[in-house]
């Protein structure tokens, strides 16, 4: 049976995915491998059965699908976090450089290894195949570099998983957890009155005023931005607690009147955005249309089980569930306008997907000239990730929707990850088995363990202790810095797919890819 599977590579891939995920679901003391089990099962299979060859194209296809799904889902949050990403990225590069210096000193002077093996071991310890290509190009010895890579690679995955488990022990103390969106009823006490726009400004433009009951009246209405609020008026505010507290301190006090209970004139409902022509538009665009036609407004957006305040600049995607406050008699028309259907929410949008993958792979293969006559290519995965991040941020170009539904991106990323891990495992197993036949295997194994440990410990200490980044986000940074989807899958499994993991991963991945290729190239020239 094993030899039959070895002769049927596509069948083998899907057997590895199915059996691997079944094994990955088992927990030992609360720890399970998840999708990473597919990788280790592939390594074990190819180590036992010689001659296994799954086409590299399968792994490349999986990797670019994974990169596109992750990038397209993270586009909006990634660009918002760029202003805080400089320090983590520079710190990560510093850790890589320190690990490279340690690899050079230990490998050359302590273990007396060839520089090709040392640079290959460095690439394996940081699990980066493009870095291995840089090592072989610089040394001209692909055999020695590959042996170093293969021996160090396994601990590069396992060691970083251990580091992820240790880092996530502090996740309970994270202070960057998702802040809940709540509502409060406020009675205006400020003398002289104030406009609704002033209230929104006091709340940092991150609150919504969704209802108004004038003093002495029983009617509830949807206020306009330029309506003046007078002492005694009661309004309903939606936002994060800190922003609401700022408004309460300035504009009035909390009121016992629950305006949301009066649904005679104004009602509210969760409605799914499923009309394709609305995807990629901002909340401001939608609110202008809803207000002018039906006197309605969106107050919240729910995406991937997280509620967010419907701030004007927020870009909606297919599948977003928005809470609409509207006159009762218009609610049906508004539902029809927004769609309110589950059909098409997993539409992969073949036009955007195809063009995005093509553009990303082109960017990844562009040769960037470097001093000394050398050149650098980012690789298909990094190129696709960059393009997908931009597409997710833009949302749409004319009539072309560039942000795929969140659910579709999630499916693409998971399928791509599993394809990549199955192919990577079968490819690495044979190399590792052959590498252990070398007399230098224990030196390479120890060297790789030292490099991975320096990277893992250095990143964890800097991100947590120096930059005070939360443990959950740091776990994503470990996976992104390692450019290793298996680490991301492992961290997602441990955190129940917390969005901060993917944000940390996407934040450092492109820079990590570039930095590791360059540093490995320099290391390979130091022989």
C-alpha positions as CSV (number, residue, x, y, z in Angstrom):
1,X,0.0,0.0,0.0
2,X,2.8,2.4,0.9
3,X,4.5,1.8,-2.4
4,X,1.2,2.2,-4.3
5,X,0.7,5.6,-2.7
6,X,4.3,6.6,-3.6
7,X,3.4,5.9,-7.2
8,X,0.3,8.1,-7.0
9,X,1.5,11.5,-5.8
10,X,-1.9,13.3,-5.9
11,X,-3.6,10.4,-4.1
12,X,-0.8,10.5,-1.6
13,X,-1.3,14.2,-1.0
14,X,-4.9,13.8,-0.1
15,X,-4.3,10.8,2.1
16,X,-1.7,12.8,4.0
17,X,-4.1,15.6,4.4
18,X,-7.0,13.4,5.6
19,X,-4.9,11.1,7.9
20,X,-2.7,14.0,9.1
21,X,-5.6,16.2,10.1
22,X,-7.2,13.3,11.9
23,X,-3.9,12.7,13.9
24,X,-3.5,16.4,14.4
25,X,-6.9,16.7,16.2
26,X,-5.7,14.4,19.1
27,X,-4.6,16.3,22.1
28,X,-1.9,15.3,24.6
29,X,-2.1,17.4,27.8
30,X,-4.1,20.0,25.9
31,X,-1.6,20.3,23.0
32,X,-2.4,19.1,19.5
33,X,-0.4,19.6,16.2
34,X,-3.4,20.5,14.0
35,X,-2.4,21.1,10.4
36,X,1.3,20.7,11.3
37,X,0.6,16.9,11.7
38,X,0.3,16.8,7.9
39,X,3.9,18.0,7.6
40,X,5.3,15.5,10.0
41,X,3.3,12.6,8.5
42,X,4.7,13.5,5.1
43,X,8.3,13.5,6.5
44,X,7.7,10.1,8.1
45,X,6.2,8.6,4.9
46,X,9.1,9.8,2.7
47,X,11.7,8.6,5.2
48,X,10.2,5.1,5.2
49,X,9.4,4.8,1.5
50,X,12.2,5.9,-0.7
51,X,11.7,7.6,-4.1
52,X,8.6,9.5,-3.1
53,X,8.2,12.5,-5.4
54,X,5.2,14.9,-5.1
55,X,5.5,17.5,-7.8
56,X,6.9,20.8,-6.4
57,X,4.1,22.6,-8.4
58,X,1.6,21.2,-5.8
59,X,3.5,22.8,-3.0
60,X,3.8,26.1,-4.9
61,X,0.1,26.2,-5.7
62,X,-0.7,25.5,-2.1
63,X,1.7,28.2,-0.8
64,X,0.4,30.9,-3.1
65,X,-3.3,30.1,-2.3
66,X,-2.4,30.2,1.4
67,X,-0.5,33.6,1.0
68,X,-3.4,35.1,-1.0
69,X,-6.1,34.0,1.6
70,X,-4.1,35.3,4.5
71,X,-3.1,38.6,2.8
72,X,-6.5,39.4,1.5
73,X,-8.1,38.9,4.9
74,X,-5.5,40.9,6.6
75,X,-5.3,43.9,4.2
76,X,-7.2,46.4,6.2
77,X,-5.7,45.7,9.6
78,X,-2.2,45.3,8.2
79,X,-2.0,48.8,6.7
80,X,-3.6,50.2,9.9
81,X,-0.8,48.6,11.9
82,X,2.0,49.8,9.7
83,X,2.6,52.8,11.8
84,X,3.5,50.5,14.7
85,X,5.3,47.9,12.7
86,X,8.7,49.6,12.2
87,X,10.1,48.6,15.6
88,X,9.0,44.9,15.4
89,X,10.4,44.6,11.9
90,X,13.8,46.2,12.6
91,X,14.1,44.2,15.8
92,X,13.4,41.0,13.9
93,X,16.1,41.8,11.4
94,X,18.5,42.4,14.2
95,X,17.7,39.0,15.7
96,X,18.3,37.4,12.3
97,X,21.7,39.1,12.0
98,X,22.7,38.0,15.5
99,X,21.7,34.4,14.7
100,X,23.8,34.5,11.5
101,X,26.9,35.7,13.4
102,X,26.4,32.9,15.9
103,X,26.0,30.4,13.0
104,X,29.2,31.6,11.4
105,X,31.3,31.5,14.6
106,X,30.0,28.2,15.8
107,X,29.9,26.5,12.4
108,X,33.3,27.6,11.1
109,X,35.5,27.8,14.3
110,X,33.9,25.3,16.7
111,X,32.6,22.6,14.3
112,X,34.9,23.3,11.4
113,X,32.1,22.9,8.8
114,X,32.2,24.1,5.3
115,X,30.5,27.5,4.7
116,X,28.0,25.9,2.3
117,X,26.8,23.5,5.1
118,X,26.7,26.4,7.6
119,X,24.7,28.7,5.3
120,X,22.4,25.8,4.4
121,X,21.9,25.0,8.1
122,X,21.0,28.6,8.7
123,X,18.4,28.5,6.0
124,X,17.0,25.2,7.4
125,X,16.9,26.5,11.0
126,X,14.8,29.5,9.8
127,X,12.9,27.2,7.4
128,X,13.3,29.3,4.3
129,X,13.7,27.6,1.0
130,X,14.5,30.9,-0.9
131,X,17.3,31.4,1.6
132,X,18.7,28.0,0.7
133,X,18.6,29.1,-2.9
134,X,20.7,32.2,-1.9
135,X,23.1,29.9,-0.1
136,X,23.6,27.6,-3.1
137,X,24.0,30.5,-5.5
138,X,26.6,32.2,-3.3
139,X,28.6,29.1,-2.6
140,X,28.1,27.1,-5.8
141,X,27.7,24.0,-3.7
142,X,24.1,22.9,-3.6
143,X,24.8,19.4,-2.3
144,X,26.5,20.6,0.9
145,X,24.0,23.4,1.5
146,X,21.1,21.0,1.0
147,X,22.4,18.6,3.6
148,X,22.8,21.4,6.1
149,X,19.3,22.7,5.3
150,X,17.7,19.2,5.6
151,X,19.2,18.4,9.0
152,X,18.4,21.8,10.5
153,X,14.9,22.1,9.0
154,X,13.1,19.7,11.3
155,X,14.1,21.4,14.5
156,X,13.4,24.7,12.8
157,X,9.7,23.7,12.8
158,X,9.6,21.7,16.1
159,X,11.7,24.2,18.0
160,X,9.6,27.2,16.9
161,X,6.4,25.2,17.9
162,X,7.8,24.8,21.4
163,X,8.6,28.5,21.5
164,X,5.0,29.2,20.4
165,X,3.6,27.1,23.3
166,X,5.8,28.9,25.8
167,X,4.9,32.4,24.4
168,X,1.2,31.6,24.5
169,X,1.3,30.8,28.2
170,X,1.1,34.6,28.7
171,X,-1.9,35.0,26.4
172,X,-4.2,35.4,29.4
173,X,-2.5,38.7,30.3
174,X,-2.7,40.3,26.9
175,X,-3.9,43.8,27.0
176,X,-4.6,44.0,23.2
177,X,-7.6,41.7,23.2
178,X,-10.6,42.7,21.1
179,X,-12.5,45.5,22.8
180,X,-16.2,44.9,23.0
181,X,-18.7,47.1,21.2
182,X,-21.4,48.2,23.6
183,X,-24.2,50.8,23.7
184,X,-25.3,53.3,26.4
185,X,-28.1,55.7,26.7
186,X,-27.0,59.2,27.6
187,X,-29.0,62.2,28.8
188,X,-27.5,65.5,27.6
189,X,-26.6,67.9,30.5
190,X,-24.3,70.2,28.7
191,X,-25.6,73.7,28.8
192,X,-26.2,75.5,25.5
193,X,-26.6,72.3,23.6
194,X,-24.2,70.6,21.2
195,X,-24.4,68.9,17.8
196,X,-24.4,65.2,17.1
197,X,-21.2,65.8,15.1
198,X,-19.6,67.2,18.3
199,X,-20.6,64.1,20.2
200,X,-19.0,61.9,17.6
201,X,-15.8,64.1,17.7
202,X,-15.5,63.8,21.4
203,X,-15.7,60.0,21.0
204,X,-12.7,60.1,18.7
205,X,-14.9,59.6,15.6
206,X,-15.3,56.0,16.8
207,X,-18.9,56.2,18.1
208,X,-22.3,56.2,16.5
209,X,-25.4,58.1,17.7
210,X,-28.2,55.8,16.7
211,X,-31.3,57.2,18.5
212,X,-32.7,60.4,19.9
213,X,-35.6,61.2,22.1
214,X,-36.3,64.8,22.6
215,X,-37.0,66.1,26.1
216,X,-40.8,66.0,26.7
217,X,-41.4,63.7,23.8
218,X,-42.2,60.0,23.6
219,X,-41.0,59.6,20.0
220,X,-37.7,58.0,19.0
221,X,-35.9,59.2,15.9
222,X,-32.7,58.7,14.0
223,X,-30.6,61.9,14.5
224,X,-28.7,63.7,11.8
225,X,-25.1,64.7,12.2
226,X,-26.0,68.4,12.4
227,X,-29.0,68.1,14.7
228,X,-28.6,70.1,17.9
229,X,-28.9,68.2,21.2
230,X,-30.3,70.2,24.2
231,X,-30.2,69.5,27.9
232,X,-32.7,66.7,28.8
233,X,-32.5,65.0,25.3
234,X,-31.6,61.3,25.5
235,X,-29.5,59.6,22.9
236,X,-28.2,56.0,22.3
237,X,-24.5,55.7,21.7
238,X,-22.6,52.7,20.2
239,X,-18.9,52.3,20.6
240,X,-16.0,51.0,22.7
241,X,-16.2,51.6,26.5
242,X,-13.3,54.1,26.5
243,X,-14.8,56.2,23.8
244,X,-18.2,56.1,25.4
245,X,-16.7,57.1,28.8
246,X,-15.1,60.2,27.1
247,X,-18.5,61.3,25.8
248,X,-20.3,60.7,29.2
249,X,-17.7,62.8,31.0
250,X,-18.2,65.7,28.5
251,X,-21.8,65.7,27.3
252,X,-24.0,64.2,30.1
253,X,-24.8,61.3,32.2
254,X,-26.1,57.7,31.7
255,X,-29.9,57.6,31.4
256,X,-32.2,54.8,32.7
257,X,-34.3,55.2,29.5
258,X,-33.7,52.2,27.2
259,X,-34.4,53.7,23.8
260,X,-33.7,50.4,22.0
261,X,-36.7,48.8,23.7
262,X,-39.1,51.2,21.9
263,X,-39.2,49.6,18.5
264,X,-42.5,51.2,17.4
265,X,-40.9,53.7,15.1
266,X,-37.3,52.7,14.8
267,X,-36.2,49.1,14.6
268,X,-32.8,47.4,14.2
269,X,-31.8,44.2,12.5
270,X,-28.6,42.3,11.5
271,X,-28.4,42.2,7.7
272,X,-25.8,40.3,5.7
273,X,-24.1,42.2,2.9
274,X,-24.5,39.9,-0.1
275,X,-25.0,42.3,-3.0
276,X,-21.8,42.1,-5.0
277,X,-21.9,45.7,-6.1
278,X,-21.8,46.9,-2.5
279,X,-18.5,45.1,-1.6
280,X,-15.5,47.4,-1.4
281,X,-17.6,50.4,-0.5
282,X,-17.2,52.2,2.8
283,X,-19.7,52.6,5.6
284,X,-19.9,56.2,4.7
285,X,-21.0,55.3,1.1
286,X,-23.6,52.9,2.4
287,X,-24.9,55.3,5.1
288,X,-25.3,58.1,2.6
289,X,-27.5,55.9,0.4
290,X,-29.5,54.4,3.4
291,X,-30.1,57.8,5.0
292,X,-31.2,59.6,1.8
293,X,-33.6,56.8,0.7
294,X,-34.9,55.4,4.0
295,X,-33.6,57.5,6.9
296,X,-31.5,54.5,8.1
297,X,-28.0,54.0,9.3
298,X,-25.5,51.2,10.0
299,X,-24.2,51.2,13.6
300,X,-22.1,48.1,13.8
301,X,-20.3,45.6,11.6
302,X,-19.8,41.9,12.5
303,X,-17.0,40.1,10.7
304,X,-15.5,36.8,11.6
305,X,-17.3,36.7,15.0
306,X,-16.1,40.2,15.9
307,X,-18.2,43.3,16.3
308,X,-16.8,46.6,15.2
309,X,-18.2,50.2,15.3
310,X,-19.3,51.2,11.9
311,X,-16.9,54.1,11.4
312,X,-17.2,56.0,8.1
313,X,-14.0,54.7,6.5
314,X,-14.6,51.0,7.2
315,X,-14.6,49.0,4.0
316,X,-17.3,46.3,3.9
317,X,-16.9,42.9,2.4
318,X,-19.3,40.3,1.2
319,X,-20.5,38.3,4.2
320,X,-20.2,41.2,6.7
321,X,-23.3,41.4,8.9
322,X,-24.3,45.0,9.6
323,X,-26.7,46.2,12.3
324,X,-29.1,48.7,10.6
325,X,-31.2,51.1,12.6
326,X,-34.2,52.1,10.4
327,X,-37.9,53.1,10.3
328,X,-39.9,49.9,10.8
329,X,-41.8,50.3,7.5
330,X,-38.5,50.4,5.4
331,X,-36.7,47.4,7.0
332,X,-37.7,45.0,4.2
333,X,-36.6,47.3,1.4
334,X,-33.3,47.8,3.1
335,X,-32.8,44.1,3.5
336,X,-33.4,43.6,-0.2
337,X,-31.0,46.5,-1.0
338,X,-28.1,45.0,1.1
339,X,-28.9,41.4,0.0
340,X,-29.4,39.5,3.3
341,X,-28.6,36.2,1.6
342,X,-26.0,33.5,2.4
343,X,-25.7,32.6,-1.2
344,X,-22.4,33.6,-2.8
345,X,-20.6,34.3,0.4
346,X,-18.0,31.7,-0.4
347,X,-17.6,33.0,-4.0
348,X,-13.9,32.9,-4.7
349,X,-14.3,35.6,-7.3
350,X,-12.2,33.9,-10.0
351,X,-11.3,37.1,-11.8
352,X,-9.8,38.8,-8.8
353,X,-8.2,35.6,-7.5
354,X,-6.6,34.8,-10.9
355,X,-5.4,38.3,-11.5
356,X,-4.1,38.6,-7.9
357,X,-2.2,35.4,-8.1
358,X,-0.7,36.2,-11.5
359,X,0.3,39.7,-10.4
360,X,1.7,38.4,-7.1
361,X,3.8,35.7,-8.7
362,X,5.1,38.2,-11.3
363,X,6.2,40.5,-8.4
364,X,7.8,37.6,-6.6
365,X,9.9,36.6,-9.6
366,X,11.1,40.2,-10.4
367,X,14.9,40.4,-10.0
368,X,15.9,43.2,-7.7
369,X,19.5,44.3,-8.5
370,X,21.9,44.4,-5.5
371,X,25.4,45.8,-5.2
372,X,28.2,43.5,-6.4
373,X,26.2,42.2,-9.4
374,X,23.8,40.1,-7.4
375,X,20.1,40.1,-7.6
376,X,17.2,39.3,-5.2
377,X,13.8,37.8,-5.9
378,X,11.1,37.7,-3.2
379,X,9.6,34.4,-4.3
380,X,6.1,33.6,-5.3
381,X,4.6,33.4,-1.8
382,X,5.9,36.8,-0.6
383,X,4.9,38.5,-3.9
384,X,1.4,37.1,-3.7
385,X,1.1,38.1,-0.1
386,X,2.1,41.7,-0.9
387,X,-0.4,41.9,-3.7
388,X,-3.2,40.3,-1.7
389,X,-2.6,42.7,1.2
390,X,-3.0,45.7,-1.2
391,X,-6.1,44.1,-2.8
392,X,-7.7,43.5,0.6
393,X,-7.0,47.2,1.6
394,X,-8.4,48.7,-1.7
395,X,-11.6,46.6,-1.7
396,X,-12.5,47.4,-5.3
397,X,-11.2,49.0,-8.5
398,X,-14.1,50.3,-10.5
399,X,-16.5,47.4,-10.8
400,X,-13.9,44.8,-9.9
401,X,-14.1,43.6,-6.3
402,X,-10.6,43.0,-5.0
403,X,-11.5,41.9,-1.4
404,X,-12.9,38.4,-1.4
405,X,-15.4,37.3,1.3
406,X,-13.7,36.5,4.6
407,X,-15.1,32.9,4.5
408,X,-13.8,32.3,0.9
409,X,-10.3,33.6,1.9
410,X,-10.3,31.3,5.0
411,X,-11.1,28.3,2.8
412,X,-8.4,29.2,0.3
413,X,-5.8,29.7,3.0
414,X,-6.6,26.4,4.7
415,X,-6.7,24.3,1.5
416,X,-3.5,25.9,0.3
417,X,-1.8,25.4,3.6
418,X,-2.6,21.7,3.6
419,X,-1.4,21.2,0.1
420,X,1.9,22.9,0.9
421,X,2.5,21.0,4.1
422,X,1.8,17.6,2.4
423,X,4.3,18.4,-0.4
424,X,6.9,20.0,1.8
425,X,6.8,17.0,4.2
426,X,7.3,14.4,1.5
427,X,10.1,16.5,0.0
428,X,12.0,17.0,3.3
429,X,11.8,13.5,4.6
430,X,14.1,11.9,1.9
431,X,16.6,14.8,2.3
432,X,16.7,14.4,6.1
433,X,17.2,10.7,5.9
434,X,20.1,11.1,3.5
435,X,21.5,13.9,5.5
436,X,21.8,11.8,8.7
437,X,24.1,9.5,6.8
438,X,26.7,12.3,6.8
439,X,29.3,12.2,9.5
440,X,28.6,15.9,10.3
441,X,24.9,15.3,11.0
442,X,25.1,15.9,14.8
443,X,27.1,19.1,14.3
444,X,24.5,20.4,11.8
445,X,21.7,19.3,14.1
446,X,23.2,21.2,17.1
447,X,24.0,24.2,14.9
448,X,20.5,24.4,13.6
449,X,19.0,24.0,17.2
450,X,21.2,26.9,18.4
451,X,20.2,29.1,15.5
452,X,16.4,28.4,15.9
453,X,16.7,28.9,19.6
454,X,18.4,32.3,19.2
455,X,15.8,33.4,16.7
456,X,12.9,32.2,18.9
457,X,14.2,33.5,22.2
458,X,15.4,36.7,20.7
459,X,12.0,37.5,19.1
460,X,10.0,36.5,22.2
461,X,12.1,38.6,24.5
462,X,12.2,41.7,22.3
463,X,8.5,41.5,21.3
464,X,7.2,40.8,24.8
465,X,9.6,42.5,27.1
466,X,10.9,45.4,25.1
467,X,8.1,46.3,22.7
468,X,5.3,45.0,25.0
469,X,3.4,43.2,22.3
470,X,0.7,40.8,23.4
471,X,1.5,37.0,23.6
472,X,-1.1,36.1,21.0
473,X,0.2,38.6,18.4
474,X,3.8,37.5,19.2
475,X,2.9,33.9,18.4
476,X,1.9,35.1,14.9
477,X,5.1,37.1,14.6
478,X,7.1,33.9,15.4
479,X,5.4,32.2,12.5
480,X,5.8,35.1,10.2
481,X,9.4,35.6,11.1
482,X,10.0,31.9,10.5
483,X,8.1,32.2,7.2
484,X,6.6,28.9,8.2
485,X,2.8,28.2,7.6
486,X,3.0,25.2,10.0
487,X,3.8,27.6,12.9
488,X,0.8,29.8,11.9
489,X,-1.5,26.8,11.7
490,X,-0.2,25.6,15.1
491,X,-0.7,29.0,16.7
492,X,-4.2,29.3,15.2
493,X,-5.1,25.9,16.6
494,X,-3.9,26.9,20.0
495,X,-5.8,30.2,20.0
496,X,-8.9,29.1,18.2
497,X,-7.9,31.2,15.1
498,X,-7.5,34.5,17.0
499,X,-7.2,37.3,14.4
500,X,-4.2,38.8,16.2
501,X,-2.2,35.7,15.2
502,X,-2.7,36.3,11.5
503,X,-2.1,40.0,12.0
504,X,1.3,39.4,13.6
505,X,2.1,36.9,10.9
506,X,1.2,39.2,8.0
507,X,2.9,42.2,9.6
508,X,6.4,40.7,9.5
509,X,6.3,38.0,6.8
510,X,7.3,40.1,3.7
511,X,10.2,41.8,5.6
512,X,11.3,38.4,7.0
513,X,11.4,36.9,3.6
514,X,13.6,39.6,2.2
515,X,15.8,39.9,5.2
516,X,16.5,36.1,5.5
517,X,17.5,35.9,1.8
518,X,19.9,38.8,2.1
519,X,21.4,37.7,5.4
520,X,21.9,34.1,4.2
521,X,23.6,35.4,1.0
522,X,26.0,37.5,3.1
523,X,26.7,34.6,5.4
524,X,27.4,32.3,2.5
525,X,30.0,34.8,1.3
526,X,31.9,34.9,4.6
527,X,33.7,31.6,4.1
